Amino acid sequence: MNCLSKLIGAAALLFAAGTSTAATISIKGTMDLQTSGWFDLFVSYSSTTPLQQPLLFQTGDQVEFDFTFAGNKAIRFTEVEDARIFGVGVSFKKLNGDSLTPSDDGVPVVVSNRNITLTGVRKLWPGADNSGTHALGFGAPPEALQNVSIRSLDHFGLADGQSLDFTGFKGYFTIDDLGGPPSFAEVVNFDIGGPTRELKLVDAGTPGTAVPEPATMLLSGIGLIALGATLRRRRK
């Protein structure tokens, strides 16, 4: 009976794949972040999260997503070196990591109308506008890909020494061309990577630690030199 049920279920999925029309797909959930790095120079926070059920993707679909990080965690970015660019990516794949369409068919996936917005944002400097969200930039036009994915390269718009936290992300995109017939997505991947000294995983709500700007450090050094000279004169 179990085998028969599985056959009926598989037949139903195949029928749906052959008869469905483009739709809006909405996905919400939480993610457990994993940490990896390259020596002490580069760190990456990522997650491969199974969907509650396989979702049928096809050309013309509008995909919307909204995730928070599990365990009350936040990712903190601190600007240490001006104009640092970070990559933030979201992709949908098969459970085994394969793309939704065969990679050897030579037909790329094309997506447009892209958006990734950081949520639960705290800007950790005096007078900051803590609106709670920060939309990331997409410098390049939509490109042909081998996966159903979008990736932002963004500077976060911070000055040296400024920090921000975020506890999740949301966004959307349109599948202009899936590169093949309708296919079921089973997992969603998220990743962000950058220099270890600028990217940290912290508990949400952890107070920020200001990083002195070069001018501030110079003034502090001058002050310490002057103080030392004064103490020496008093001893004499």
Legacy VTK file of the C-alpha trace (Angstrom):
# vtk DataFile Version 3.0
C-alpha trace
ASCII
DATASET POLYDATA
POINTS 236 float
0.000 0.000 0.000
2.870 2.357 0.791
4.432 1.703 -2.624
1.095 2.419 -4.323
0.735 5.662 -2.388
4.215 6.736 -3.449
3.450 5.956 -7.092
0.212 7.954 -6.933
2.044 10.854 -5.272
4.783 10.826 -7.896
2.208 10.756 -10.686
0.405 13.719 -9.117
3.630 15.730 -8.960
4.427 14.973 -12.588
0.901 15.970 -13.610
1.236 19.225 -11.677
4.572 19.946 -13.333
3.007 19.524 -16.746
-0.168 21.531 -16.192
0.646 24.363 -13.755
0.984 28.017 -14.727
3.357 30.725 -13.490
2.629 31.780 -9.938
3.888 33.749 -6.933
5.833 31.470 -4.571
6.212 32.689 -0.958
8.691 31.032 1.412
9.256 31.857 5.106
11.295 30.184 7.835
14.361 30.184 10.084
17.956 29.243 9.298
20.765 27.704 11.344
24.005 29.381 10.295
27.227 27.444 9.771
30.668 29.053 10.004
33.640 28.346 7.772
36.808 30.270 7.110
40.173 30.514 5.423
42.877 30.773 8.090
42.157 33.933 10.123
41.606 36.132 7.096
38.220 35.236 5.611
34.970 33.988 7.166
31.710 32.773 5.639
28.309 32.285 7.276
25.964 30.037 5.347
22.938 27.774 5.586
21.372 25.019 3.519
17.785 24.817 4.745
15.321 22.157 3.526
11.957 23.521 2.441
8.934 22.180 4.319
7.801 20.634 1.034
9.184 20.636 -2.540
8.082 23.727 -4.458
7.509 23.735 -8.194
9.534 26.436 -9.988
9.028 27.377 -13.611
9.548 30.207 -16.089
7.516 33.291 -15.161
7.300 32.590 -11.418
7.730 35.404 -8.901
9.640 34.031 -5.888
9.389 35.773 -2.494
11.396 34.734 0.583
11.686 35.821 4.230
14.064 34.148 6.721
15.393 34.864 10.222
18.501 33.373 11.810
17.835 30.685 14.445
19.140 30.808 18.019
18.643 34.569 18.412
21.732 35.178 16.278
22.762 38.223 14.280
25.491 38.887 11.735
27.552 41.996 12.501
29.419 43.972 9.882
32.015 46.541 10.969
33.657 48.830 8.429
37.397 48.702 9.063
38.711 49.364 5.567
36.737 51.820 3.473
34.780 50.610 0.401
34.948 46.909 1.282
32.522 44.914 -0.893
30.595 41.932 0.505
28.698 39.214 -1.342
25.275 38.037 -0.159
23.644 35.183 -2.065
20.351 33.245 -2.056
19.750 30.169 -4.224
17.274 27.305 -4.582
18.423 23.772 -5.411
17.739 20.068 -5.180
18.336 18.258 -1.887
21.581 16.781 -3.268
22.867 20.209 -4.296
22.029 19.920 -7.993
20.505 22.842 -9.850
16.821 22.743 -10.786
17.648 22.159 -14.436
20.342 19.812 -15.827
23.709 21.586 -15.885
24.731 19.827 -19.113
21.846 21.068 -21.269
23.663 24.316 -22.074
20.605 26.497 -21.335
21.218 29.042 -18.540
18.754 30.308 -15.951
17.813 33.991 -16.274
16.299 35.992 -13.385
15.334 39.673 -13.026
13.502 42.073 -10.677
15.996 41.142 -7.951
15.862 42.236 -4.323
17.659 41.208 -1.117
16.842 43.237 2.005
18.509 42.739 5.384
15.984 42.628 8.245
16.221 43.223 11.986
18.901 45.817 11.247
20.528 47.791 14.085
22.925 50.572 13.107
25.348 50.856 15.991
26.413 54.489 15.968
24.915 57.629 17.545
22.135 59.299 15.590
21.676 56.403 13.138
18.301 55.860 11.484
17.308 52.416 12.751
14.521 51.690 10.291
15.061 47.943 10.731
15.835 47.126 7.091
18.602 47.723 4.564
18.131 46.978 0.856
21.275 45.663 -0.840
22.524 46.867 -4.192
22.915 45.022 -7.493
25.608 46.674 -9.540
25.365 44.440 -12.604
22.334 43.748 -14.837
20.588 40.350 -14.510
22.894 37.605 -15.691
22.559 34.081 -17.048
23.210 31.558 -14.257
23.452 27.820 -13.744
21.174 27.973 -10.667
18.005 29.740 -9.591
19.873 32.316 -7.529
20.539 35.991 -6.917
23.665 37.613 -5.460
24.296 41.137 -4.260
27.680 42.841 -4.009
27.237 45.680 -1.536
29.309 48.081 0.532
26.541 48.588 3.169
27.205 52.341 2.988
29.147 52.561 6.258
31.968 54.889 7.236
35.140 53.630 8.896
34.427 52.347 12.398
30.646 52.039 11.954
28.830 48.730 12.555
25.441 47.214 11.870
23.711 43.973 12.872
21.012 42.083 11.006
18.981 39.075 12.138
17.578 37.887 8.820
16.821 38.734 5.214
13.959 38.870 2.736
13.555 39.576 -0.949
12.176 38.469 -4.277
13.031 37.796 -7.911
11.343 36.768 -11.154
12.368 33.694 -13.153
12.526 34.981 -16.728
13.785 31.641 -18.043
14.262 28.488 -15.974
16.346 26.983 -18.764
14.186 23.855 -18.899
10.833 22.353 -17.884
9.236 23.025 -14.469
11.286 21.574 -11.625
10.931 21.148 -7.863
13.165 23.066 -5.429
13.932 21.262 -2.160
16.433 23.486 -0.303
17.299 27.177 -0.053
20.927 28.275 0.372
22.139 31.509 1.968
25.702 32.766 2.251
27.644 35.876 3.169
31.420 36.151 3.302
34.120 38.674 4.061
37.237 39.494 6.095
37.210 37.965 9.585
37.957 41.282 11.255
34.873 42.862 9.681
32.256 40.089 9.834
31.115 38.423 13.070
28.313 36.164 14.331
26.906 37.578 17.583
23.882 37.238 19.857
21.096 39.578 18.748
21.092 42.731 20.854
24.783 42.540 21.793
26.101 46.097 22.333
28.389 47.383 19.626
32.051 48.158 20.149
33.186 51.264 18.358
36.279 50.916 16.191
38.363 54.139 16.434
38.793 56.004 13.186
42.391 56.815 12.125
41.999 60.505 13.043
40.671 59.585 16.478
43.566 57.187 17.041
46.029 59.912 15.990
44.537 62.434 18.399
44.559 59.842 21.186
48.226 59.132 20.486
49.084 62.830 20.580
47.217 63.138 23.867
49.150 60.242 25.409
52.455 61.701 24.215
51.574 65.074 25.779
50.531 63.386 29.026
53.799 61.467 29.138
55.811 64.645 28.585
53.916 66.396 31.403
54.592 63.553 33.824
58.267 63.581 32.952
58.499 67.346 33.599
56.817 66.904 36.997
59.294 64.209 37.991
62.206 66.501 37.086
LINES 1 237
236 0 1 2 3 4 5 6 7 8 9 10 11 12 13 14 15 16 17 18 19 20 21 22 23 24 25 26 27 28 29 30 31 32 33 34 35 36 37 38 39 40 41 42 43 44 45 46 47 48 49 50 51 52 53 54 55 56 57 58 59 60 61 62 63 64 65 66 67 68 69 70 71 72 73 74 75 76 77 78 79 80 81 82 83 84 85 86 87 88 89 90 91 92 93 94 95 96 97 98 99 100 101 102 103 104 105 106 107 108 109 110 111 112 113 114 115 116 117 118 119 120 121 122 123 124 125 126 127 128 129 130 131 132 133 134 135 136 137 138 139 140 141 142 143 144 145 146 147 148 149 150 151 152 153 154 155 156 157 158 159 160 161 162 163 164 165 166 167 168 169 170 171 172 173 174 175 176 177 178 179 180 181 182 183 184 185 186 187 188 189 190 191 192 193 194 195 196 197 198 199 200 201 202 203 204 205 206 207 208 209 210 211 212 213 214 215 216 217 218 219 220 221 222 223 224 225 226 227 228 229 230 231 232 233 234 235
